[in-house]
Each structure stands twice: as C-alpha cells, then as structure tokens.
C-alpha cells in the first residue's frame, strides 16, 4: 500500500514564504503550506531537474562532518504542542519541531522501554533482536549487531551517552553496551550517591506530612534531600559536555545521545509545573471503557501503576477499572506537568548546543521510546498494541535543509514555560515541515547514517543473525530529496509492532513468552493477531489464534470498536492477515 502526496499550487501571500524556502533549501516543489504553531509542508526535493546538487549533499559538502544530537524521552506519546495538543505547554520541543521534519504517524516496534530501544538502536525488529523484556541482551541471544552509536564510533566520532539511551541493566549488557557503543562511560547521574534522588520509594510528600511511595509526586526541589532531580542532573551534565567539548576533542565530531526519564512513572517533578495545568482545566478521556469486542488477551492491567500507595488507596477494579475520576484527572495533570518539566531540560540542552556554536552543524533527532495510555479505554501504561502505546513523536532536524542558518544564540534560545510571555513570544514563529507518511523507529538508524555521510547499512538478509551491520528499516532521506517533481510520490506506508503476553508476570523474575500479539498499521486500519509463541525456538504459530483485532481508523480513530468478527470486514481481515504474516516473517 502506498501514500500519495499530490501537488498544490501556491498562491497569494504564501508565495513569498515559499520562494524563500526554495532559495534556502533547494526545494523545487511544495505540496502544502499552512501557518501557525503546527503548520505543515509536504514536499519533494529535486537536484537533477534544477541542475543543482541536492540540499543534503550541498549542506554536508559546505561544512565539516556533522555532529549528531540524539534525544530520546521515556514514555512520551505525541502529547505536545507541535502535534496539535493546544493545551500542552512544550515550547522548546515545539521550537525544535518548527525547524525539523515532524513525522505525524511514527511507530515503535515494541511498547516497552528495553525492547524498543534495542530495536531502534540496532535497526532490527524484535523478532531479530529476540528481546521481549528488560532482562535480555541481544548480543547474548540473537547476534553481535552493530548499534547506531557503535557505527558512529567506528566512523571516527566521539560517542557519549547521558541518561536512559539504552535501557540500563541486563538488557544492555549491564553497562549500556560500553565500551562497544560509547567512547566514554555512560553517565546516569551521580549527585546524591547511588541511592540519592533516583530512589523513588517513599520520597513523595503526603497530606499527613510524611513521605510516601506515590505515583503522583510533585516536589519542591529545594526541599528534596539532594536538592536536584534526575533529569535536571542529566541536563547539567549535557550542558557541561557541550561547553567543554571543543577544548577536549577539538574538531572531532560527536554523536551525543541524551535520554530523559520523565514523563515515565513515577511522576516526580517540580511542583511549580502544576500551575500550567490547573485541575479545573484537565479533562477526562472520552472513552473510559474497554473497546467493544476486544479479546481479553489484548488488555494490560498496568501492574506498574497499581503498586503505588496512592493508587492502592482508591478503588481501581481489576482488571478493567476504571479509576475514580478525581484520580484520573490527577494522573493526567501529572503527566502533562512532567512533560513540560522535561521540555525545559531539553530546552537547556538545545540552548547549549546553540550557545557553544554547534547548532549549524548538528543533525538533531528527537524520539519517544513508545507511547502511554492515559485512561483511554480505562487503560494505563504502555504494554499493549493500541495506537496510543505504539505511536511516538519523531522529529528530524538538518541544518539549512529543514531550517536556515542562523547566528549563534538564535537557533534554539531557551524558553521558560513558567513565564507565559516567553512562550507567547515564539509560539507563532517559523514554519513546520511535516508528513503523514507512516514511518517506523527502525528507520532512524539508516536515516541518520545517510544524513551524516557515514556508511548506510544495507537491507538485512532473511534471518540475518550473522550479519552485524544491516538494517530492517528504511532511510527517510528520500522525504527530503526525492527526484520526482511532477508525478505523485509513493511511499511504503505501513508499520509493524508486537507485544507479548508472558507466564509468569514479567515483573516477577524471568518470564517466558507464551503468546505474541502482532499488529499492522496502515492509513485505514490497525489489524492485530494474538498467536501462540514458542519461546525456546523463537517462532510463532499463526494457526493457534487467541484473538484478532481490527480497528477502522477512518471512522474509529480512538480504536473503540473491534470489528474483526463482523462479516462486512472478512475480506479486509483476510487481506491484512496475509500482509501481517508476510511482513513479520520477512522482517521488512
């Protein structure tokens, strides 16, 4: 199936801005221009027709080897201003989006931190990494795959990890895949010692004046034991790294990966960010009950949320809930406040990149490791195949291709969300480039490689466990420099994800996968099959079926009604089933 983008003639006042973009980026045709916080441009770029080198190559040839800033945020769904969430205050991410390509339909391959990060950092699908939990290291169970930072390290880059890039612990070899992937030892924060601010248990002030283990945990940072929170520490380190980098490494390019934790549970954040989201302005989800016709295997009971004291103190019926309305509102407020808090830390890093002279020669990527359910369907957490669990924010910034060169200090000035006048000052600045083509997280590895001018991995062979350097994704650079100018542009327009069900529960020791849910997303449908999985042979049995799901996104974008069993959709189910089997088995 394909996505066709048709040309639209640019008229009136739009023509002046379009002409500027054509001059500054080399683009020959724009498909749509809109204005505002989340404006969109769908476009192609030409080189041979105009006689001019394509803008990506032109940018690279006119500068030294580009740096890479790789930003990843934990549990972040596209609940951001730049994705049309008008009630969200995320000015620094929005500012980055204004000079990036924003992918509106981007999907991870697995809605859990460790497997998802392993997948997009190796550019292999979970069936190839064999990582389905937080305890498995791909080099032990699958293959000695070359990771994205390892590839850049081998290409002469200084590679540095800060925070949660790989999932720490067993799933990255116990050391974040150091030293294979990183030049320097990864930094996870050391202020306050090993148990300092990172200890989330019983550090949340309660109405009784005591500290508790709460899921919702606003704090006064100056009154915390170490007067700092984890993401603030990570941003501090990142700013210092950029400040001192040139003195230490001269002109050697960097691959700098920064992984922020919030809005991951628990929602521990500076209390002042709550003022951005008064409870009276928070709304309940429209669909608080499980989807009609959903097979029970598709459901996750959200163990990670239920174990906290403030959740145990209210009525949360097992397995489907819902939570009481007042707790739903508190959680949705906390998630939003945590997102604005981490936006500020991202803004500090981007501002430092600009201040210290790297912004005009640094590719920036921004990605979430998966989404998060916020009470829609009565569902919480991530561990599902629903749209809200697998859809992510996905931005790619290329200097002078997705933005124009600016003087130092004018690319990413820090915007303080706690001062509304600052936010308002930049909220309508710039154009946003966006596309609704369906893309996947595994596409990021070949995309960054091609943009930076390092070797681009070729397509992995079937069962390519012995192939260290290859990709199961596709480079997205063609979105920036497509050679077609007159004909419609066609893309592969499909994403595959999966999620297992274990025995025993994955939070209790070493689980075994007994059922795997495979899902396919195209522009019209989400189709899922839950089938038997042999965890020792790493094989699925499509004939042992535990449930099907079919959601018609053109009429049911919230995925409220599973129509897989309805006779009117049997031809669609048969077609999508064949496509799903072929896509998963071929790993591409």
C-alpha positions in Angstrom: 0.0 0.0 0.0 1.2 3.5 -0.7 0.8 7.1 0.4 0.3 9.6 -2.4 1.1 13.3 -1.9 -0.3 15.5 -4.7 0.9 18.9 -5.6 -1.0 22.0 -4.7 -0.4 25.3 -6.4 0.9 28.0 -4.1 -1.0 31.3 -4.4 -1.2 34.7 -2.7 0.9 35.6 0.3 2.0 32.1 0.7 4.1 32.5 -2.4 6.7 34.9 -0.8 7.5 32.4 2.0 7.5 29.5 -0.4 10.0 31.3 -2.6 12.3 31.9 0.4 12.2 28.2 1.3 13.0 27.3 -2.3 16.1 29.5 -2.3 17.4 28.4 1.1 16.8 24.7 0.8 16.8 23.9 -2.9 13.3 22.5 -2.8 11.6 22.6 -6.2 8.0 21.9 -5.2 5.9 22.3 -2.1 2.7 20.3 -1.7 1.1 22.3 1.1 1.8 25.4 3.2 0.0 26.3 6.3 0.8 28.6 9.2 0.6 28.5 13.0 2.1 26.5 15.8 1.7 23.2 13.9 1.9 24.3 10.2 2.7 21.6 7.7 4.6 21.3 4.5 4.6 18.1 2.5 7.2 18.3 -0.2 9.8 16.7 -2.5 13.3 17.9 -3.2 14.9 17.8 -6.6 18.5 18.0 -7.8 18.9 16.8 -11.4 16.0 18.8 -12.8 17.2 22.1 -11.4 20.8 21.3 -12.1 21.7 21.9 -8.5 23.1 19.5 -6.0 20.5 18.2 -3.6 20.4 20.3 -0.4 21.5 17.5 2.0 24.7 16.9 0.0 25.2 20.6 -0.5 25.0 21.2 3.2 27.4 18.4 4.0 30.0 19.5 1.4 30.0 23.0 2.7 30.8 22.1 6.3 32.9 19.8 8.4 31.5 16.4 9.3 28.2 17.0 11.1 27.6 16.2 14.7 24.6 14.2 15.9 22.4 15.1 18.9 20.2 12.1 19.6 17.3 12.9 22.0 15.1 10.2 23.4 12.3 10.6 26.0 10.8 7.9 28.1 7.0 7.1 27.9 6.4 10.1 25.7 3.4 10.0 23.4 2.8 12.8 20.9 1.1 14.9 23.6 2.9 18.1 22.6 2.0 21.5 21.3 3.6 20.8 17.9 1.4 17.8 17.5 -1.8 19.8 17.9 -2.2 19.5 21.6 -3.2 23.1 22.2 -3.5 22.7 26.0 0.1 21.5 26.3 3.0 23.8 27.1 6.1 22.4 25.4 7.7 25.5 23.9 11.3 24.1 23.5 10.2 20.9 21.7 7.8 23.0 19.6 10.7 25.3 18.7 12.7 22.3 17.6 9.8 21.0 15.6 9.5 24.3 13.8 12.9 23.7 12.2 12.5 19.9 11.7 10.6 17.4 9.8 7.7 16.3 12.0 6.6 12.7 11.3 2.9 12.6 12.3 2.5 8.9 12.1 5.6 7.3 13.5 5.6 4.0 15.4 7.8 1.9 17.6 8.1 -1.8 17.1 7.5 -2.7 20.8 5.8 -0.7 23.6 8.3 -1.4 26.4 11.5 0.6 27.1 14.2 -2.1 26.8 13.0 -4.0 23.7 12.0 -0.7 21.9 15.4 0.9 22.4 17.2 -2.2 21.5 15.2 -2.3 18.3 15.7 1.2 17.1 19.4 1.4 18.2 20.2 -1.8 16.2 17.6 -1.1 13.5 16.3 -4.7 13.9 12.8 -5.7 14.6 12.1 -7.5 17.9 11.9 -10.9 16.1 15.5 -10.3 15.1 16.8 -8.9 18.4 14.9 -11.6 20.4 14.5 -9.0 23.2 11.0 -9.0 24.6 11.6 -8.0 28.2 14.0 -5.9 30.4 16.4 -8.8 31.2 17.7 -9.9 27.8 20.8 -8.7 26.0 20.6 -9.0 22.2 24.3 -9.9 21.9 23.7 -13.0 24.0 20.5 -14.3 22.4 20.5 -13.0 18.8 23.6 -11.6 17.1 26.6 -9.3 17.6 24.7 -6.4 15.9 26.4 -3.1 15.3 24.5 -0.4 17.1 23.9 3.1 15.9 26.4 4.7 18.3 28.8 1.9 17.7 28.7 2.6 14.0 29.4 6.3 14.5 32.2 5.4 16.9 33.8 3.2 14.3 33.4 6.1 11.8 35.6 8.4 13.9 33.0 10.0 16.2 33.2 10.6 19.9 30.2 8.9 21.3 28.7 9.8 24.7 25.6 8.5 26.4 23.7 10.5 29.1 20.8 9.1 31.0 18.5 6.5 29.6 19.5 5.8 26.0 19.8 2.0 26.0 17.7 0.6 28.8 20.2 0.2 31.7 21.0 -3.1 33.3 20.8 -6.6 31.8 19.2 -5.6 28.6 22.3 -3.6 27.6 24.9 -6.0 29.0 25.0 -4.3 32.4 27.0 -1.4 31.1 24.8 0.3 28.4 26.8 -1.6 25.8 30.0 0.2 26.9 32.7 0.2 25.5 31.4 -1.2 22.3 29.0 1.6 21.6 30.5 4.5 23.6 33.8 6.3 23.7 33.2 7.5 27.2 31.5 5.7 30.1 27.7 6.5 30.0 26.5 9.0 32.6 23.5 8.1 34.6 23.8 10.8 37.3 25.8 10.6 40.4 24.7 13.5 42.6 23.4 12.2 45.9 25.2 8.9 45.6 23.8 5.6 44.4 20.5 5.9 46.3 20.1 9.6 46.1 17.4 11.3 44.1 16.9 8.2 41.9 15.4 6.4 44.8 11.6 6.8 44.1 10.2 4.9 47.1 8.8 6.9 49.9 10.0 10.3 48.7 6.7 11.9 47.9 5.2 14.3 50.4 1.7 13.3 51.5 -1.2 15.2 53.3 -0.1 13.7 56.6 3.3 15.4 56.4 5.1 12.1 55.8 6.9 10.7 52.7 5.1 8.0 50.7 5.5 5.8 47.6 3.1 7.7 45.4 2.7 7.6 41.6 1.8 11.3 41.5 4.8 13.0 43.2 5.2 16.8 42.8 8.0 18.1 44.9 9.7 21.3 45.9 13.2 20.6 44.5 15.0 22.8 47.1 13.5 20.7 49.8 14.5 17.3 48.4 17.4 15.5 50.2 19.8 16.3 47.4 18.2 19.4 46.0 18.1 18.1 42.5 16.1 15.7 40.3 17.4 13.2 37.8 16.6 14.9 34.6 18.0 18.2 35.9 21.2 16.4 36.6 21.3 14.9 33.2 20.7 18.3 31.6 23.5 19.8 33.8 25.9 17.2 32.6 24.9 17.7 28.9 25.4 21.4 29.1 28.9 20.9 30.6 29.7 18.3 28.0 28.9 20.8 25.2 30.7 23.7 26.9 33.9 21.7 27.3 33.8 19.5 24.2 35.9 21.6 21.8 38.6 22.1 24.4 38.9 18.3 24.9 38.3 17.0 21.4 39.0 19.9 19.1 37.2 19.3 15.7 36.4 15.6 16.1 32.6 15.2 15.5 30.3 13.9 18.2 27.4 11.5 18.5 25.8 12.8 21.7 22.8 10.8 23.0 20.7 12.2 25.8 17.8 10.2 27.3 15.4 11.9 29.7 13.2 9.9 32.1 10.1 11.9 32.6 7.2 11.6 31.9 7.9 8.0 33.0 6.1 6.7 36.1 6.6 7.8 38.8 5.6 11.4 38.0 8.2 13.1 40.2 8.6 16.7 39.0 9.0 20.3 40.3 5.6 21.3 41.8 5.6 24.7 40.0 4.8 22.9 36.7 1.4 22.0 38.0 0.4 25.7 37.7 0.5 25.2 33.9 -2.3 22.6 34.2 -5.0 23.5 36.8 -7.1 20.5 37.7 -10.2 22.5 36.6 -8.7 22.6 33.0 -7.9 18.8 32.9 -10.4 16.7 31.0 -11.4 13.1 31.3 -10.8 10.7 28.4 -13.8 10.4 26.2 -13.7 6.6 26.1 -13.2 5.2 29.7 -14.3 1.6 29.0 -12.5 -1.2 27.1 -13.1 -1.4 23.3 -16.2 -3.2 22.3 -15.4 -6.7 21.1 -11.8 -6.6 22.4 -10.3 -10.0 23.1 -9.1 -10.2 26.8 -5.5 -11.1 25.7 -5.2 -7.5 24.3 -5.6 -6.0 27.7 -2.8 -5.0 30.2 -3.7 -4.4 33.8 -0.9 -1.9 34.4 0.9 -3.6 37.3 3.4 -0.7 37.4 0.7 1.8 38.3 -1.3 -0.4 40.7 1.7 -1.0 43.0 1.9 2.6 44.3 0.2 3.7 47.5 -1.9 6.5 46.2 -3.4 4.1 43.6 -3.9 1.3 46.2 -5.7 3.9 48.4 -8.5 4.3 45.8 -11.0 1.9 44.1 -9.3 0.5 41.0 -11.3 -2.6 40.0 -9.2 -5.4 38.5 -8.7 -5.9 35.6 -10.6 -3.2 33.7 -11.0 -0.4 36.1 -11.8 2.4 35.7 -10.0 4.6 38.3 -12.1 7.2 40.1 -12.5 10.4 38.1 -10.5 12.5 40.5 -7.5 10.2 40.3 -7.7 10.1 36.5 -7.6 13.9 36.5 -4.6 14.0 38.9 -2.6 11.5 36.8 -3.4 13.3 33.5 -2.3 16.6 35.2 0.9 14.9 36.5 1.8 13.5 33.1 1.3 16.9 31.5 3.4 18.7 34.2 6.1 16.1 33.8 6.2 16.6 30.1 6.6 20.4 30.5 9.3 19.8 33.1 11.3 17.6 30.7 10.7 20.1 27.9 12.6 22.6 29.9 15.6 20.2 30.3 15.5 19.6 26.5 15.5 23.3 26.0 18.6 23.7 28.2 20.5 21.2 26.1 19.4 22.7 22.8 20.3 26.2 24.0 23.7 25.0 25.0 24.2 23.4 21.6 23.4 26.8 20.1 25.3 28.9 22.6 28.6 26.9 22.1 28.5 27.0 18.4 27.3 23.6 17.3 23.7 24.2 16.1 24.5 25.0 12.5 26.4 21.7 12.1 24.4 19.2 14.1 21.8 16.8 13.0 19.2 16.5 15.7 16.8 13.7 16.2 14.0 13.5 18.8 12.1 10.4 19.5 9.9 8.8 22.2 10.7 5.1 23.1 6.9 4.4 23.0 3.6 6.0 23.9 1.5 5.8 27.0 -2.2 5.2 27.7 -3.8 7.9 30.0 -7.1 6.3 30.9 -8.4 5.9 27.3 -10.4 2.7 27.3 -9.7 2.6 31.0 -6.2 1.5 30.0 -3.0 2.8 31.6 0.8 2.3 31.0 2.0 1.0 27.7 2.3 -2.8 27.3 -0.3 -3.1 24.5 -0.6 -2.8 20.8 -3.1 0.1 20.9 -2.3 3.2 18.9 -1.6 5.3 22.0 1.0 2.8 23.1 3.0 2.5 19.9 2.7 5.9 18.2 5.5 8.3 19.1 6.8 11.8 18.5 9.5 11.8 15.8 11.5 14.8 14.7 14.5 15.1 12.4 16.4 18.4 12.1 19.0 19.1 9.5 20.7 22.5 9.4 20.0 24.5 6.3 17.7 21.8 5.0 14.9 21.8 7.5 15.9 25.2 8.7 18.0 28.2 7.6 21.4 29.1 9.1 21.1 31.5 12.0 23.7 33.3 14.1 24.8 31.6 17.2 22.3 32.1 20.0 19.3 32.5 17.6 18.7 28.8 16.7 17.4 27.4 20.0 17.1 30.1 22.6 15.8 28.6 25.9 12.1 29.2 26.5 10.9 29.1 30.1 7.4 27.6 30.2 6.8 29.1 33.6 6.9 32.6 32.1 4.0 32.8 29.7 5.3 35.9 27.9 8.3 34.0 26.7 6.2 31.2 25.4 3.8 33.6 23.6 6.8 35.4 22.1 7.8 32.4 20.0 4.6 30.4 19.7 3.9 31.5 16.2 7.5 31.7 14.9 8.6 29.6 11.9 7.2 27.0 9.5 6.9 23.4 10.4 7.7 20.7 7.9 5.6 17.6 8.4 4.4 14.4 6.7 1.7 11.9 7.5 3.6 9.0 5.8 3.7 6.1 8.2 7.3 5.5 9.4 8.9 3.3 12.0 11.5 3.7 14.7 13.8 1.2 12.9 14.1 3.8 10.1 16.1 6.2 12.3 19.5 4.3 12.1 19.8 4.4 8.3 18.4 7.9 8.2 21.0 9.4 10.5 23.7 7.5 8.8 22.8 8.8 5.4 22.4 12.4 6.6 25.8 12.3 8.3 27.6 10.8 5.3 28.7 7.7 7.1 28.1 4.2 5.6 24.5 3.4 5.3 23.6 -0.2 6.3 22.1 -2.3 3.6 18.9 -4.3 4.0 19.3 -7.3 6.3 19.0 -10.7 4.7 16.3 -13.0 5.9 17.4 -14.5 9.2 20.4 -12.2 9.2 21.6 -13.1 12.7 25.2 -13.4 11.5 25.1 -10.1 9.7 26.5 -7.5 12.2 25.8 -4.4 10.1 22.5 -4.1 8.3 19.0 -2.6 8.7 15.4 -3.7 8.8 14.3 -0.2 8.4 14.5 2.4 5.5 16.2 5.7 5.3 13.8 8.6 5.4 16.2 11.0 3.5 14.1 10.4 0.4 11.4 12.6 2.0 13.9 15.5 1.8 15.4 14.8 -1.6 13.0 13.0 -3.9 13.9 13.2 -7.5 10.3 13.3 -8.8 8.8 16.7 -9.4 5.7 16.2 -11.4 4.3 12.8 -10.6 2.8 11.8 -7.3 5.2 10.4 -4.7 4.7 6.9 -3.4 6.0 5.6 -0.1 5.7 2.3 1.7 3.0 3.2 4.2 2.8 0.6 6.8 4.2 -0.1 10.3 4.6 -3.4 12.3 4.7 -3.7 16.0 4.3 -6.5 18.5 3.7 -7.2 22.2 3.8 -10.5 24.1 2.0 -12.0 27.0 4.1 -13.9 29.5 4.0 -16.6 32.0 4.6 -15.7 34.8 4.2 -11.9 35.0 7.2 -10.1 33.6 7.7 -8.2 36.8 8.3 -11.4 38.7 11.6 -12.9 37.6 12.4 -14.4 34.2 9.2 -14.7 32.2 8.6 -16.8 29.2 6.6 -15.6 26.2 3.6 -17.8 25.5 1.5 -15.5 23.3 2.7 -12.8 20.9 0.4 -10.1 19.6 1.5 -8.8 16.1 0.0 -5.6 14.8 -0.1 -3.9 11.4 -0.9 -0.2 10.9 -1.7 1.3 7.6 -3.6 4.6 6.8 -7.0 2.9 7.2 -6.7 0.1 9.7 -5.0 -1.3 12.7 -5.0 -5.1 12.5 -3.7 -7.4 15.2 -3.4 -11.2 15.7 -2.6 -12.8 19.1 -1.0 -16.2 18.5 0.9 -18.9 20.3 4.7 -18.3 20.6 7.4 -20.9 21.2 9.9 -19.0 23.5 12.7 -21.5 23.0 12.5 -21.7 19.2 11.5 -18.0 18.8 8.8 -19.0 16.4 5.1 -18.1 16.2 2.3 -20.4 15.2 -0.3 -18.4 13.2 -2.8 -21.3 13.4 -3.1 -21.1 17.2 -5.1 -17.9 17.4 -6.1 -16.3 20.7 -7.8 -13.2 19.3 -8.0 -10.8 16.4 -8.5 -7.0 16.4 -9.5 -4.7 13.6 -10.0 -1.0 14.1 -11.1 1.2 11.3 -9.2 4.4 11.8 -11.0 6.4 9.1 -14.2 6.1 11.3 -12.9 5.0 14.7 -9.6 6.7 15.3 -9.9 6.1 19.1 -10.0 2.3 18.5 -13.2 1.9 20.4 -14.8 -0.9 18.3 -13.1 -4.1 17.3 -14.9 -5.2 14.0 -12.6 -8.2 13.2 -15.5 -10.6 13.7 -18.0 -8.7 11.6 -18.9 -10.3 8.3 -18.6 -6.9 6.4 -14.9 -6.9 7.1 -13.9 -10.5 6.5 -12.3 -9.7 3.1 -10.3 -6.9 4.8 -9.2 -9.3 7.6 -8.1 -11.9 5.1 -6.0 -9.4 3.2 -4.4 -7.8 6.2 -3.7 -11.2 7.8 -1.7 -12.3 4.8 0.2 -8.9 4.8 0.9 -9.2 8.5 2.3 -12.7 8.3 4.5 -11.8 5.3 5.8 -8.6 6.9 6.7 -10.2 10.2 8.2 -13.4 8.7 10.3 -11.4 6.2 11.4 -8.9 8.9 10.8 -6.0 6.5 
